[in-house]
Amino acid sequence: MVTFLLLLLAAMVLGIIGAAADGLSYLLAIGVVLFVADVAYFAMVGSRRVRRPMR
């Protein structure tokens, strides 16, 4: 969970810097890609927990 939150924070910071600074739009793209990868990782980990049969 800590990894998820740290990557989410990094994606947000890169996105804000990329959107605010002129000529650094590649940081915005990196932030978006990092955010998508982070959400996909969280969905994959979350789906693994749901598949366990409940008793």
C-alpha angles and dihedrals in degrees: 000000000000090000090052092051094046092050090047090052092048091050091051094048093048090047093051093047091046093050095044101043122072114239096013098096089126087071089057090052091049090049092052093048091048091049092051092048091048093051091046090051092049091049091050093050092044093050091053090059093050095054094068112106113246118229 
